[in-house]
């Protein structure tokens, strides 16, 4: 993956973070982080006042 695509993905996930914060501000926070460009592995972390759960998700266009 070239640097332009990598930059686009980074912008996409920062936008997702802003949107998810707006929508889930009162319930829980959802954070998206772009981990692996080659396999498009996305780590999603759910955190609430009670507990924190981190789940790695593998997003594939062929799934």
PDB file of N, CA, C, O and CB in Angstrom:
ATOM      1  N   UNK A   1       0.854  -1.193   0.000  1.00  0.00           N
ATOM      2  CA  UNK A   1       0.000   0.000   0.000  1.00  0.00           C
ATOM      3  C   UNK A   1       0.894   1.249   0.000  1.00  0.00           C
ATOM      4  O   UNK A   1       1.837   1.348   0.785  1.00  0.00           O
ATOM      5  CB  UNK A   1      -0.968   0.002   1.243  1.00  0.00           C
ATOM      6  N   UNK A   2       0.591   2.173  -0.868  1.00  0.00           N
ATOM      7  CA  UNK A   2       1.420   3.367  -0.952  1.00  0.00           C
ATOM      8  C   UNK A   2       1.054   4.374   0.141  1.00  0.00           C
ATOM      9  O   UNK A   2       0.080   4.197   0.872  1.00  0.00           O
ATOM     10  CB  UNK A   2       1.279   4.012  -2.331  1.00  0.00           C
ATOM     11  N   UNK A   3       1.845   5.410   0.230  1.00  0.00           N
ATOM     12  CA  UNK A   3       1.672   6.374   1.328  1.00  0.00           C
ATOM     13  C   UNK A   3       0.378   7.169   1.202  1.00  0.00           C
ATOM     14  O   UNK A   3      -0.193   7.573   2.215  1.00  0.00           O
ATOM     15  CB  UNK A   3       2.853   7.332   1.374  1.00  0.00           C
ATOM     16  N   UNK A   4      -0.097   7.403  -0.028  1.00  0.00           N
ATOM     17  CA  UNK A   4      -1.344   8.150  -0.212  1.00  0.00           C
ATOM     18  C   UNK A   4      -2.528   7.354   0.343  1.00  0.00           C
ATOM     19  O   UNK A   4      -3.378   7.904   1.043  1.00  0.00           O
ATOM     20  CB  UNK A   4      -1.570   8.475  -1.710  1.00  0.00           C
ATOM     21  N   UNK A   5      -2.577   6.062   0.027  1.00  0.00           N
ATOM     22  CA  UNK A   5      -3.645   5.209   0.558  1.00  0.00           C
ATOM     23  C   UNK A   5      -3.561   5.122   2.072  1.00  0.00           C
ATOM     24  O   UNK A   5      -4.581   5.129   2.760  1.00  0.00           O
ATOM     25  CB  UNK A   5      -3.571   3.804  -0.055  1.00  0.00           C
ATOM     26  N   UNK A   6      -2.339   5.040   2.588  1.00  0.00           N
ATOM     27  CA  UNK A   6      -2.150   4.967   4.030  1.00  0.00           C
ATOM     28  C   UNK A   6      -2.661   6.241   4.700  1.00  0.00           C
ATOM     29  O   UNK A   6      -3.284   6.189   5.761  1.00  0.00           O
ATOM     30  CB  UNK A   6      -0.667   4.740   4.367  1.00  0.00           C
ATOM     31  N   UNK A   7      -2.393   7.372   4.076  1.00  0.00           N
ATOM     32  CA  UNK A   7      -2.860   8.655   4.619  1.00  0.00           C
ATOM     33  C   UNK A   7      -4.386   8.733   4.589  1.00  0.00           C
ATOM     34  O   UNK A   7      -5.009   9.221   5.532  1.00  0.00           O
ATOM     35  CB  UNK A   7      -2.253   9.833   3.823  1.00  0.00           C
ATOM     36  N   UNK A   8      -4.980   8.249   3.501  1.00  0.00           N
ATOM     37  CA  UNK A   8      -6.444   8.236   3.410  1.00  0.00           C
ATOM     38  C   UNK A   8      -7.063   7.380   4.497  1.00  0.00           C
ATOM     39  O   UNK A   8      -8.065   7.764   5.099  1.00  0.00           O
ATOM     40  CB  UNK A   8      -6.887   7.731   2.044  1.00  0.00           C
ATOM     41  N   UNK A   9      -6.473   6.224   4.752  1.00  0.00           N
ATOM     42  CA  UNK A   9      -6.990   5.344   5.792  1.00  0.00           C
ATOM     43  C   UNK A   9      -6.856   5.997   7.163  1.00  0.00           C
ATOM     44  O   UNK A   9      -7.758   5.887   7.993  1.00  0.00           O
ATOM     45  CB  UNK A   9      -6.258   3.997   5.771  1.00  0.00           C
ATOM     46  N   UNK A  10      -5.753   6.667   7.401  1.00  0.00           N
ATOM     47  CA  UNK A  10      -5.558   7.355   8.676  1.00  0.00           C
ATOM     48  C   UNK A  10      -6.601   8.443   8.866  1.00  0.00           C
ATOM     49  O   UNK A  10      -7.148   8.605   9.957  1.00  0.00           O
ATOM     50  CB  UNK A  10      -4.152   7.953   8.755  1.00  0.00           C
ATOM     51  N   UNK A  11      -6.877   9.192   7.798  1.00  0.00           N
ATOM     52  CA  UNK A  11      -7.914  10.237   7.872  1.00  0.00           C
ATOM     53  C   UNK A  11      -9.285   9.620   8.101  1.00  0.00           C
ATOM     54  O   UNK A  11     -10.088  10.153   8.868  1.00  0.00           O
ATOM     55  CB  UNK A  11      -7.927  11.085   6.581  1.00  0.00           C
ATOM     56  N   UNK A  12      -9.557   8.500   7.441  1.00  0.00           N
ATOM     57  CA  UNK A  12     -10.829   7.819   7.608  1.00  0.00           C
ATOM     58  C   UNK A  12     -11.046   7.417   9.065  1.00  0.00           C
ATOM     59  O   UNK A  12     -12.122   7.636   9.621  1.00  0.00           O
ATOM     60  CB  UNK A  12     -10.896   6.591   6.704  1.00  0.00           C
ATOM     61  N   UNK A  13     -10.014   6.827   9.682  1.00  0.00           N
ATOM     62  CA  UNK A  13     -10.184   6.362  11.045  1.00  0.00           C
ATOM     63  C   UNK A  13     -10.239   7.506  12.041  1.00  0.00           C
ATOM     64  O   UNK A  13     -10.902   7.385  13.071  1.00  0.00           O
ATOM     65  CB  UNK A  13      -9.073   5.424  11.408  1.00  0.00           C
ATOM     66  N   UNK A  14      -9.568   8.603  11.769  1.00  0.00           N
ATOM     67  CA  UNK A  14      -9.694   9.752  12.666  1.00  0.00           C
ATOM     68  C   UNK A  14     -11.100  10.347  12.566  1.00  0.00           C
ATOM     69  O   UNK A  14     -11.649  10.822  13.560  1.00  0.00           O
ATOM     70  CB  UNK A  14      -8.627  10.825  12.332  1.00  0.00           C
ATOM     71  N   UNK A  15     -11.682  10.320  11.358  1.00  0.00           N
ATOM     72  CA  UNK A  15     -13.070  10.770  11.193  1.00  0.00           C
ATOM     73  C   UNK A  15     -14.040   9.841  11.916  1.00  0.00           C
ATOM     74  O   UNK A  15     -14.985  10.299  12.558  1.00  0.00           O
ATOM     75  CB  UNK A  15     -13.434  10.851   9.702  1.00  0.00           C
ATOM     76  N   UNK A  16     -13.804   8.531  11.809  1.00  0.00           N
ATOM     77  CA  UNK A  16     -14.642   7.566  12.517  1.00  0.00           C
ATOM     78  C   UNK A  16     -14.589   7.787  14.023  1.00  0.00           C
ATOM     79  O   UNK A  16     -15.603   7.687  14.713  1.00  0.00           O
ATOM     80  CB  UNK A  16     -14.209   6.141  12.184  1.00  0.00           C
ATOM     81  N   UNK A  17     -13.395   8.088  14.521  1.00  0.00           N
ATOM     82  CA  UNK A  17     -13.250   8.348  15.951  1.00  0.00           C
ATOM     83  C   UNK A  17     -14.073   9.555  16.380  1.00  0.00           C
ATOM     84  O   UNK A  17     -14.725   9.528  17.423  1.00  0.00           O
ATOM     85  CB  UNK A  17     -11.782   8.564  16.305  1.00  0.00           C
ATOM     86  N   UNK A  18     -14.043  10.618  15.572  1.00  0.00           N
ATOM     87  CA  UNK A  18     -14.810  11.817  15.913  1.00  0.00           C
ATOM     88  C   UNK A  18     -16.311  11.537  15.892  1.00  0.00           C
ATOM     89  O   UNK A  18     -17.042  11.968  16.784  1.00  0.00           O
ATOM     90  CB  UNK A  18     -14.476  12.957  14.942  1.00  0.00           C
ATOM     91  N   UNK A  19     -16.766  10.812  14.868  1.00  0.00           N
ATOM     92  CA  UNK A  19     -18.187  10.496  14.766  1.00  0.00           C
ATOM     93  C   UNK A  19     -18.644   9.578  15.892  1.00  0.00           C
ATOM     94  O   UNK A  19     -19.687   9.804  16.505  1.00  0.00           O
ATOM     95  CB  UNK A  19     -18.486   9.854  13.424  1.00  0.00           C
ATOM     96  N   UNK A  20     -17.854   8.540  16.156  1.00  0.00           N
ATOM     97  CA  UNK A  20     -18.258   7.591  17.192  1.00  0.00           C
ATOM     98  C   UNK A  20     -18.265   8.263  18.561  1.00  0.00           C
ATOM     99  O   UNK A  20     -19.071   7.909  19.422  1.00  0.00           O
ATOM    100  CB  UNK A  20     -17.320   6.371  17.203  1.00  0.00           C
ATOM    101  N   UNK A  21     -17.376   9.226  18.767  1.00  0.00           N
ATOM    102  CA  UNK A  21     -17.388   9.943  20.039  1.00  0.00           C
ATOM    103  C   UNK A  21     -18.668  10.758  20.182  1.00  0.00           C
ATOM    104  O   UNK A  21     -19.259  10.810  21.260  1.00  0.00           O
ATOM    105  CB  UNK A  21     -16.158  10.857  20.154  1.00  0.00           C
ATOM    106  N   UNK A  22     -19.094  11.395  19.091  1.00  0.00           N
ATOM    107  CA  UNK A  22     -20.336  12.177  19.136  1.00  0.00           C
ATOM    108  C   UNK A  22     -21.542  11.300  19.430  1.00  0.00           C
ATOM    109  O   UNK A  22     -22.406  11.670  20.224  1.00  0.00           O
ATOM    110  CB  UNK A  22     -20.546  12.915  17.819  1.00  0.00           C
ATOM    111  N   UNK A  23     -21.600  10.127  18.786  1.00  0.00           N
ATOM    112  CA  UNK A  23     -22.778   9.278  18.921  1.00  0.00           C
ATOM    113  C   UNK A  23     -22.806   8.490  20.228  1.00  0.00           C
ATOM    114  O   UNK A  23     -23.880   8.156  20.728  1.00  0.00           O
ATOM    115  CB  UNK A  23     -22.848   8.327  17.764  1.00  0.00           C
ATOM    116  N   UNK A  24     -21.637   8.194  20.779  1.00  0.00           N
ATOM    117  CA  UNK A  24     -21.612   7.306  21.945  1.00  0.00           C
ATOM    118  C   UNK A  24     -21.098   8.006  23.190  1.00  0.00           C
ATOM    119  O   UNK A  24     -20.670   7.361  24.148  1.00  0.00           O
ATOM    120  CB  UNK A  24     -20.756   6.092  21.658  1.00  0.00           C
ATOM    121  N   UNK A  25     -21.144   9.327  23.168  1.00  0.00           N
ATOM    122  CA  UNK A  25     -20.578  10.102  24.264  1.00  0.00           C
ATOM    123  C   UNK A  25     -21.219   9.750  25.600  1.00  0.00           C
ATOM    124  O   UNK A  25     -20.544   9.727  26.628  1.00  0.00           O
ATOM    125  CB  UNK A  25     -20.739  11.583  23.990  1.00  0.00           C
ATOM    126  N   UNK A  26     -22.523   9.475  25.587  1.00  0.00           N
ATOM    127  CA  UNK A  26     -23.232   9.263  26.848  1.00  0.00           C
ATOM    128  C   UNK A  26     -23.274   7.794  27.262  1.00  0.00           C
ATOM    129  O   UNK A  26     -23.578   7.486  28.414  1.00  0.00           O
ATOM    130  CB  UNK A  26     -24.641   9.797  26.738  1.00  0.00           C
ATOM    131  N   UNK A  27     -22.972   6.885  26.332  1.00  0.00           N
ATOM    132  CA  UNK A  27     -23.025   5.455  26.668  1.00  0.00           C
ATOM    133  C   UNK A  27     -21.628   4.881  26.867  1.00  0.00           C
ATOM    134  O   UNK A  27     -21.270   4.456  27.965  1.00  0.00           O
ATOM    135  CB  UNK A  27     -23.759   4.674  25.570  1.00  0.00           C
ATOM    136  N   UNK A  28     -20.866   4.873  25.822  1.00  0.00           N
ATOM    137  CA  UNK A  28     -19.492   4.398  25.905  1.00  0.00           C
ATOM    138  C   UNK A  28     -18.713   4.963  24.728  1.00  0.00           C
ATOM    139  O   UNK A  28     -19.297   5.417  23.745  1.00  0.00           O
ATOM    140  CB  UNK A  28     -19.432   2.844  25.919  1.00  0.00           C
ATOM    141  N   UNK A  29     -17.407   4.934  24.834  1.00  0.00           N
ATOM    142  CA  UNK A  29     -16.571   5.438  23.755  1.00  0.00           C
ATOM    143  C   UNK A  29     -16.086   4.284  22.878  1.00  0.00           C
ATOM    144  O   UNK A  29     -15.727   3.218  23.380  1.00  0.00           O
ATOM    145  CB  UNK A  29     -15.374   6.227  24.320  1.00  0.00           C
ATOM    146  N   UNK A  30     -16.081   4.505  21.585  1.00  0.00           N
ATOM    147  CA  UNK A  30     -15.559   3.532  20.640  1.00  0.00           C
ATOM    148  C   UNK A  30     -14.382   4.175  19.918  1.00  0.00           C
ATOM    149  O   UNK A  30     -14.515   5.255  19.343  1.00  0.00           O
ATOM    150  CB  UNK A  30     -16.662   3.059  19.631  1.00  0.00           C
ATOM    151  N   UNK A  31     -13.245   3.516  19.948  1.00  0.00           N
ATOM    152  CA  UNK A  31     -12.099   4.073  19.228  1.00  0.00           C
ATOM    153  C   UNK A  31     -11.623   3.101  18.153  1.00  0.00           C
ATOM    154  O   UNK A  31     -11.518   1.897  18.388  1.00  0.00           O
ATOM    155  CB  UNK A  31     -10.950   4.396  20.204  1.00  0.00           C
ATOM    156  N   UNK A  32     -11.340   3.639  16.982  1.00  0.00           N
ATOM    157  CA  UNK A  32     -10.842   2.851  15.871  1.00  0.00           C
ATOM    158  C   UNK A  32      -9.370   3.191  15.659  1.00  0.00           C
ATOM    159  O   UNK A  32      -8.993   4.362  15.646  1.00  0.00           O
ATOM    160  CB  UNK A  32     -11.673   3.111  14.580  1.00  0.00           C
ATOM    161  N   UNK A  33      -8.547   2.168  15.494  1.00  0.00           N
ATOM    162  CA  UNK A  33      -7.158   2.446  15.149  1.00  0.00           C
ATOM    163  C   UNK A  33      -6.732   1.569  13.981  1.00  0.00           C
ATOM    164  O   UNK A  33      -7.093   0.395  13.900  1.00  0.00           O
ATOM    165  CB  UNK A  33      -6.235   2.219  16.364  1.00  0.00           C
ATOM    166  N   UNK A  34      -5.970   2.151  13.093  1.00  0.00           N
ATOM    167  CA  UNK A  34      -5.547   1.465  11.874  1.00  0.00           C
ATOM    168  C   UNK A  34      -4.211   0.791  12.154  1.00  0.00           C
ATOM    169  O   UNK A  34      -3.184   1.456  12.287  1.00  0.00           O
ATOM    170  CB  UNK A  34      -5.438   2.458  10.662  1.00  0.00           C
ATOM    171  N   UNK A  35      -4.238  -0.542  12.241  1.00  0.00           N
ATOM    172  CA  UNK A  35      -3.058  -1.266  12.705  1.00  0.00           C
ATOM    173  C   UNK A  35      -2.157  -1.745  11.561  1.00  0.00           C
ATOM    174  O   UNK A  35      -0.962  -1.453  11.527  1.00  0.00           O
ATOM    175  CB  UNK A  35      -3.486  -2.449  13.536  1.00  0.00           C
ATOM    176  N   UNK A  36      -2.751  -2.475  10.640  1.00  0.00           N
ATOM    177  CA  UNK A  36      -1.942  -3.171   9.642  1.00  0.00           C
ATOM    178  C   UNK A  36      -2.464  -2.831   8.253  1.00  0.00           C
ATOM    179  O   UNK A  36      -3.557  -3.252   7.872  1.00  0.00           O
ATOM    180  CB  UNK A  36      -1.961  -4.707   9.879  1.00  0.00           C
ATOM    181  N   UNK A  37      -1.687  -2.077   7.508  1.00  0.00           N
ATOM    182  CA  UNK A  37      -2.140  -1.610   6.195  1.00  0.00           C
ATOM    183  C   UNK A  37      -2.330  -2.768   5.218  1.00  0.00           C
ATOM    184  O   UNK A  37      -3.261  -2.753   4.413  1.00  0.00           O
ATOM    185  CB  UNK A  37      -1.143  -0.605   5.620  1.00  0.00           C
ATOM    186  N   UNK A  38      -1.453  -3.770   5.283  1.00  0.00           N
ATOM    187  CA  UNK A  38      -1.501  -4.839   4.297  1.00  0.00           C
ATOM    188  C   UNK A  38      -2.728  -5.721   4.482  1.00  0.00           C
ATOM    189  O   UNK A  38      -3.341  -6.140   3.500  1.00  0.00           O
ATOM    190  CB  UNK A  38      -0.242  -5.680   4.378  1.00  0.00           C
ATOM    191  N   UNK A  39      -3.092  -6.005   5.722  1.00  0.00           N
ATOM    192  CA  UNK A  39      -4.231  -6.884   5.956  1.00  0.00           C
ATOM    193  C   UNK A  39      -5.478  -6.121   6.382  1.00  0.00           C
ATOM    194  O   UNK A  39      -6.521  -6.721   6.640  1.00  0.00           O
ATOM    195  CB  UNK A  39      -3.883  -7.908   7.005  1.00  0.00           C
ATOM    196  N   UNK A  40      -5.370  -4.808   6.454  1.00  0.00           N
ATOM    197  CA  UNK A  40      -6.484  -3.958   6.878  1.00  0.00           C
ATOM    198  C   UNK A  40      -7.053  -4.426   8.214  1.00  0.00           C
ATOM    199  O   UNK A  40      -8.264  -4.569   8.377  1.00  0.00           O
ATOM    200  CB  UNK A  40      -7.588  -3.949   5.809  1.00  0.00           C
ATOM    201  N   UNK A  41      -6.168  -4.657   9.146  1.00  0.00           N
ATOM    202  CA  UNK A  41      -6.603  -5.073  10.475  1.00  0.00           C
ATOM    203  C   UNK A  41      -6.962  -3.842  11.289  1.00  0.00           C
ATOM    204  O   UNK A  41      -6.179  -2.898  11.398  1.00  0.00           O
ATOM    205  CB  UNK A  41      -5.505  -5.902  11.189  1.00  0.00           C
ATOM    206  N   UNK A  42      -8.139  -3.870  11.848  1.00  0.00           N
ATOM    207  CA  UNK A  42      -8.633  -2.731  12.599  1.00  0.00           C
ATOM    208  C   UNK A  42      -8.855  -3.147  14.047  1.00  0.00           C
ATOM    209  O   UNK A  42      -9.516  -4.145  14.335  1.00  0.00           O
ATOM    210  CB  UNK A  42      -9.937  -2.178  11.974  1.00  0.00           C
ATOM    211  N   UNK A  43      -8.302  -2.378  14.924  1.00  0.00           N
ATOM    212  CA  UNK A  43      -8.502  -2.650  16.334  1.00  0.00           C
ATOM    213  C   UNK A  43      -9.572  -1.709  16.866  1.00  0.00           C
ATOM    214  O   UNK A  43      -9.464  -0.490  16.730  1.00  0.00           O
ATOM    215  CB  UNK A  43      -7.179  -2.496  17.126  1.00  0.00           C
ATOM    216  N   UNK A  44     -10.600  -2.281  17.468  1.00  0.00           N
ATOM    217  CA  UNK A  44     -11.691  -1.484  18.003  1.00  0.00           C
ATOM    218  C   UNK A  44     -11.710  -1.638  19.516  1.00  0.00           C
ATOM    219  O   UNK A  44     -11.754  -2.754  20.034  1.00  0.00           O
ATOM    220  CB  UNK A  44     -13.052  -1.904  17.383  1.00  0.00           C
ATOM    221  N   UNK A  45     -11.677  -0.545  20.201  1.00  0.00           N
ATOM    222  CA  UNK A  45     -11.671  -0.588  21.656  1.00  0.00           C
ATOM    223  C   UNK A  45     -12.948   0.034  22.199  1.00  0.00           C
ATOM    224  O   UNK A  45     -13.281   1.178  21.891  1.00  0.00           O
ATOM    225  CB  UNK A  45     -10.437   0.137  22.220  1.00  0.00           C
ATOM    226  N   UNK A  46     -13.649  -0.731  23.003  1.00  0.00           N
ATOM    227  CA  UNK A  46     -14.829  -0.217  23.686  1.00  0.00           C
ATOM    228  C   UNK A  46     -14.446   0.086  25.128  1.00  0.00           C
ATOM    229  O   UNK A  46     -13.882  -0.769  25.811  1.00  0.00           O
ATOM    230  CB  UNK A  46     -16.017  -1.233  23.618  1.00  0.00           C
ATOM    231  N   UNK A  47     -14.734   1.253  25.584  1.00  0.00           N
ATOM    232  CA  UNK A  47     -14.445   1.558  26.972  1.00  0.00           C
ATOM    233  C   UNK A  47     -15.642   2.231  27.609  1.00  0.00           C
ATOM    234  O   UNK A  47     -16.250   3.127  27.023  1.00  0.00           O
ATOM    235  CB  UNK A  47     -13.202   2.443  27.091  1.00  0.00           C
ATOM    236  N   UNK A  48     -15.971   1.801  28.790  1.00  0.00           N
ATOM    237  CA  UNK A  48     -17.041   2.430  29.540  1.00  0.00           C
ATOM    238  C   UNK A  48     -16.494   2.761  30.926  1.00  0.00           C
ATOM    239  O   UNK A  48     -15.316   2.547  31.212  1.00  0.00           O
ATOM    240  CB  UNK A  48     -18.308   1.505  29.624  1.00  0.00           C
ATOM    241  N   UNK A  49     -17.359   3.279  31.768  1.00  0.00           N
ATOM    242  CA  UNK A  49     -16.903   3.582  33.106  1.00  0.00           C
ATOM    243  C   UNK A  49     -16.648   2.318  33.909  1.00  0.00           C
ATOM    244  O   UNK A  49     -15.894   2.335  34.882  1.00  0.00           O
ATOM    245  CB  UNK A  49     -17.910   4.453  33.813  1.00  0.00           C
ATOM    246  N   UNK A  50     -17.275   1.223  33.502  1.00  0.00           N
ATOM    247  CA  UNK A  50     -17.156  -0.024  34.254  1.00  0.00           C
ATOM    248  C   UNK A  50     -15.944  -0.836  33.795  1.00  0.00           C
ATOM    249  O   UNK A  50     -15.122  -1.254  34.610  1.00  0.00           O
ATOM    250  CB  UNK A  50     -18.433  -0.855  34.106  1.00  0.00           C
ATOM    251  N   UNK A  51     -15.846  -1.051  32.515  1.00  0.00           N
ATOM    252  CA  UNK A  51     -14.782  -1.930  32.038  1.00  0.00           C
ATOM    253  C   UNK A  51     -14.277  -1.483  30.674  1.00  0.00           C
ATOM    254  O   UNK A  51     -14.858  -0.611  30.028  1.00  0.00           O
ATOM    255  CB  UNK A  51     -15.274  -3.376  31.968  1.00  0.00           C
ATOM    256  N   UNK A  52     -13.194  -2.095  30.260  1.00  0.00           N
ATOM    257  CA  UNK A  52     -12.611  -1.786  28.962  1.00  0.00           C
ATOM    258  C   UNK A  52     -12.366  -3.086  28.202  1.00  0.00           C
ATOM    259  O   UNK A  52     -11.761  -4.018  28.733  1.00  0.00           O
ATOM    260  CB  UNK A  52     -11.293  -0.981  29.122  1.00  0.00           C
ATOM    261  N   UNK A  53     -12.838  -3.143  26.957  1.00  0.00           N
ATOM    262  CA  UNK A  53     -12.704  -4.349  26.145  1.00  0.00           C
ATOM    263  C   UNK A  53     -12.002  -3.962  24.842  1.00  0.00           C
ATOM    264  O   UNK A  53     -12.385  -2.994  24.184  1.00  0.00           O
ATOM    265  CB  UNK A  53     -14.106  -5.013  25.863  1.00  0.00           C
ATOM    266  N   UNK A  54     -10.982  -4.720  24.484  1.00  0.00           N
ATOM    267  CA  UNK A  54     -10.326  -4.475  23.201  1.00  0.00           C
ATOM    268  C   UNK A  54     -10.464  -5.711  22.326  1.00  0.00           C
ATOM    269  O   UNK A  54     -10.142  -6.822  22.746  1.00  0.00           O
ATOM    270  CB  UNK A  54      -8.831  -4.105  23.398  1.00  0.00           C
ATOM    271  N   UNK A  55     -10.949  -5.505  21.099  1.00  0.00           N
ATOM    272  CA  UNK A  55     -11.136  -6.606  20.177  1.00  0.00           C
ATOM    273  C   UNK A  55     -10.482  -6.290  18.847  1.00  0.00           C
ATOM    274  O   UNK A  55     -10.797  -5.269  18.236  1.00  0.00           O
ATOM    275  CB  UNK A  55     -12.618  -6.907  19.987  1.00  0.00           C
ATOM    276  N   UNK A  56      -9.579  -7.140  18.387  1.00  0.00           N
ATOM    277  CA  UNK A  56      -9.063  -6.953  17.029  1.00  0.00           C
ATOM    278  C   UNK A  56     -10.036  -7.514  16.004  1.00  0.00           C
ATOM    279  O   UNK A  56     -10.485  -8.654  16.129  1.00  0.00           O
ATOM    280  CB  UNK A  56      -7.688  -7.620  16.875  1.00  0.00           C
ATOM    281  N   UNK A  57     -10.361  -6.726  14.999  1.00  0.00           N
ATOM    282  CA  UNK A  57     -11.257  -7.168  13.943  1.00  0.00           C
ATOM    283  C   UNK A  57     -10.491  -7.195  12.627  1.00  0.00           C
ATOM    284  O   UNK A  57      -9.674  -6.318  12.349  1.00  0.00           O
ATOM    285  CB  UNK A  57     -12.503  -6.247  13.844  1.00  0.00           C
ATOM    286  N   UNK A  58     -10.767  -8.203  11.835  1.00  0.00           N
ATOM    287  CA  UNK A  58     -10.135  -8.277  10.523  1.00  0.00           C
ATOM    288  C   UNK A  58     -11.167  -7.917   9.467  1.00  0.00           C
ATOM    289  O   UNK A  58     -12.089  -8.688   9.204  1.00  0.00           O
ATOM    290  CB  UNK A  58      -9.539  -9.690  10.260  1.00  0.00           C
ATOM    291  N   UNK A  59     -11.013  -6.750   8.865  1.00  0.00           N
ATOM    292  CA  UNK A  59     -11.952  -6.313   7.836  1.00  0.00           C
ATOM    293  C   UNK A  59     -11.377  -6.648   6.471  1.00  0.00           C
ATOM    294  O   UNK A  59     -10.260  -6.259   6.129  1.00  0.00           O
ATOM    295  CB  UNK A  59     -12.247  -4.793   7.952  1.00  0.00           C
ATOM    296  N   UNK A  60     -12.166  -7.377   5.703  1.00  0.00           N
ATOM    297  CA  UNK A  60     -11.716  -7.760   4.372  1.00  0.00           C
ATOM    298  C   UNK A  60     -12.839  -7.502   3.377  1.00  0.00           C
ATOM    299  O   UNK A  60     -13.999  -7.793   3.666  1.00  0.00           O
ATOM    300  CB  UNK A  60     -11.276  -9.249   4.337  1.00  0.00           C
ATOM    301  N   UNK A  61     -12.510  -6.966   2.221  1.00  0.00           N
ATOM    302  CA  UNK A  61     -13.547  -6.752   1.208  1.00  0.00           C
ATOM    303  C   UNK A  61     -14.093  -8.066   0.655  1.00  0.00           C
ATOM    304  O   UNK A  61     -15.136  -8.066   0.000  1.00  0.00           O
ATOM    305  CB  UNK A  61     -12.997  -5.907   0.069  1.00  0.00           C
ATOM    306  N   UNK A  62     -13.407  -9.191   0.906  1.00  0.00           N
ATOM    307  CA  UNK A  62     -13.832 -10.478   0.373  1.00  0.00           C
ATOM    308  C   UNK A  62     -14.551 -11.333   1.411  1.00  0.00           C
ATOM    309  O   UNK A  62     -14.846 -12.499   1.149  1.00  0.00           O
ATOM    310  CB  UNK A  62     -12.640 -11.229  -0.164  1.00  0.00           C
ATOM    311  N   UNK A  63     -14.836 -10.778   2.575  1.00  0.00           N
ATOM    312  CA  UNK A  63     -15.468 -11.582   3.623  1.00  0.00           C
ATOM    313  C   UNK A  63     -16.951 -11.811   3.347  1.00  0.00           C
ATOM    314  O   UNK A  63     -17.631 -12.470   4.133  1.00  0.00           O
ATOM    315  CB  UNK A  63     -15.296 -10.907   4.978  1.00  0.00           C
TER     316      UNK A  63
END
